Amino acid sequence: MDWTVKFTGKAKKQKEKLPERFQDALDFLVADIEQSGPVVPTWPNYGKLKGKPDYYHCHLNKGKPRYVAVWKLTDKSIQLVEIRYVGTHEKADYGKIR
């Protein structure tokens, strides 16, 4: 069974502001999550966020500015993942992402 990936309203707006090539990278990430679930270790700098159970992140590119995506495993029983933040690494406030 495939996973469902949704965006928060804020993350959806953030995605629309990304340069097109990073929107494409995010689309590939979403496709990977839909197929494999929230654990996608093949993505650059993939990892769990410390102190936040079920939160993950990875980089969408190399170089600067660096773009990142943060997602949460919302409901394992129905295989639901929610993208919570998409944007530059420099502006990511991991402590405030909920």
DALINKA-V229137 format. One record per pair of residues at least 6 apart in sequence whose C-alpha atoms are under 8 Angstrom apart, sorted by the first residue. I is the first residue (numbers start at 0). GAP is how many residues later the second one is. D is the distance in Angstrom with one decimal. If there is no record, write none. Layout:
i | gap | d
I | GAP | D
I | GAP | D
//
This chain:
i | gap | d
1 | 32 | 5.6
1 | 33 | 5.5
1 | 34 | 7.6
1 | 35 | 7.8
1 | 77 | 7.5
2 | 30 | 6.9
2 | 31 | 4.4
2 | 32 | 6.4
2 | 33 | 7.4
2 | 34 | 5.9
2 | 75 | 7.9
2 | 76 | 4.9
2 | 77 | 5.9
2 | 78 | 7.2
3 | 30 | 5.9
3 | 75 | 6.2
3 | 76 | 4.9
3 | 77 | 6.1
4 | 25 | 6.7
4 | 28 | 7.3
4 | 29 | 6.3
4 | 75 | 6.1
4 | 76 | 4.8
4 | 77 | 5.6
4 | 78 | 7.2
5 | 74 | 7.7
5 | 75 | 6.4
5 | 76 | 4.8
5 | 77 | 6.2
6 | 75 | 5.5
6 | 76 | 4.7
6 | 77 | 6.5
7 | 74 | 6.8
7 | 75 | 6.3
7 | 76 | 5.8
9 | 74 | 7.5
9 | 75 | 7.5
10 | 72 | 6.5
10 | 73 | 5.5
10 | 74 | 5.0
10 | 75 | 5.8
13 | 71 | 7.4
13 | 72 | 5.8
13 | 73 | 6.5
14 | 8 | 6.4
14 | 71 | 6.1
14 | 72 | 7.5
15 | 7 | 7.6
17 | 69 | 7.1
21 | 38 | 6.6
21 | 39 | 7.5
21 | 45 | 7.6
24 | 35 | 6.1
25 | 34 | 6.8
25 | 43 | 7.7
31 | 8 | 7.2
32 | 6 | 7.4
32 | 7 | 6.9
36 | 42 | 7.5
36 | 44 | 7.8
37 | 18 | 7.5
37 | 33 | 7.8
37 | 34 | 7.7
37 | 35 | 6.5
37 | 43 | 6.8
38 | 17 | 7.9
39 | 6 | 7.0
40 | 6 | 7.4
42 | 15 | 6.3
42 | 16 | 7.2
42 | 17 | 7.9
43 | 14 | 5.9
43 | 15 | 5.5
43 | 16 | 7.3
43 | 17 | 7.8
44 | 12 | 7.7
44 | 13 | 5.2
44 | 14 | 5.9
45 | 10 | 7.2
45 | 11 | 5.6
45 | 12 | 4.2
45 | 13 | 7.0
46 | 9 | 5.6
46 | 10 | 5.7
46 | 11 | 6.6
47 | 6 | 7.3
47 | 7 | 5.7
47 | 8 | 4.3
47 | 9 | 6.4
48 | 6 | 5.6
48 | 7 | 5.5
48 | 8 | 6.9
48 | 45 | 7.8
53 | 18 | 5.6
53 | 19 | 5.2
53 | 20 | 7.7
54 | 15 | 7.1
54 | 16 | 5.8
54 | 17 | 4.4
54 | 18 | 6.5
55 | 14 | 5.7
55 | 15 | 5.4
55 | 16 | 6.3
56 | 11 | 6.9
56 | 12 | 5.5
56 | 13 | 4.3
56 | 14 | 6.3
57 | 10 | 5.7
57 | 11 | 5.8
57 | 12 | 7.0
58 | 7 | 7.0
58 | 8 | 5.8
58 | 9 | 4.4
58 | 10 | 6.5
59 | 6 | 7.4
59 | 7 | 5.4
59 | 8 | 5.4
59 | 9 | 7.0
60 | 6 | 6.1
60 | 7 | 7.8
64 | 23 | 6.4
64 | 24 | 7.5
64 | 25 | 7.9
65 | 22 | 5.5
65 | 23 | 5.5
65 | 24 | 7.7
66 | 19 | 7.2
66 | 20 | 5.2
66 | 21 | 4.2
66 | 22 | 5.5
67 | 17 | 7.8
67 | 18 | 5.8
67 | 19 | 5.6
67 | 20 | 5.9
67 | 21 | 5.7
68 | 14 | 7.3
68 | 15 | 7.7
68 | 16 | 5.6
68 | 17 | 4.5
68 | 18 | 6.8
69 | 13 | 6.0
69 | 14 | 5.6
69 | 15 | 5.0
69 | 16 | 6.5
70 | 10 | 6.8
70 | 11 | 5.5
70 | 12 | 4.2
70 | 13 | 5.2
70 | 14 | 7.0
71 | 9 | 5.7
71 | 10 | 5.3
71 | 11 | 6.5
71 | 12 | 7.0
72 | 6 | 7.9
72 | 7 | 6.4
72 | 8 | 4.6
72 | 9 | 6.6
73 | 6 | 5.5
73 | 7 | 5.3
73 | 8 | 6.3
74 | 6 | 7.0
83 | 13 | 7.0
83 | 14 | 7.2
84 | 7 | 7.8
84 | 12 | 7.3
//
